């Protein structure tokens, strides 16, 4: 399992290594980070053709044994690669409304803040391709890591302060140990290689 981060603040989208998958501002950088991660990890010079699985999750039809997840928030992108399903979510801390804050139960608030819980929920959603982002409960597991009682097969890891004011959550469902920290790539890794 591999986990990557890169800062895309100030980069020109016209110079991006890969095309955007959606119209969201950070999509081009998430896909560019995925392309760079695949080159570093597997030696793939170009991003393989994307497809979707039965739940609408992006996949590589030509590489069914390769799973990935991409996220972006603020000026950062995150990407996870694994040989089994994986989900990653990156959240930049910011002001939130009281209505959003109320989505954290008192029991959950003893362990996580809104952004940690939201990143956990998003990572679970990306792992499974479906789910309830607003009401999926989390509890501390026996190992002290977050656990989703409705999904005992899923495992989670939170990474705080990488970078400052961000929360990064990783979800997977096999016995693989997660990375101790994400690998931070330079911004140049998100750009098309020069001539």
Secondary structure, DSSP 8 states (H G I E B T S, - for coil): -EEEEEE-TT--GGGBSS--SSSSTTHHHHHHHHHHHHHHHH--SS----EE-TTS-EE-GGGTT-EEEEEEETTEEEEEEESS-EEEEEEE-----HHHHTTS-HHHHTT--HHHHHHHHHHHHHHHS---TTT---EE-TTSSEE-TT-TT-EEEEEESSSTTEEEEEEE-SS----SS-EEE-GGGGB----
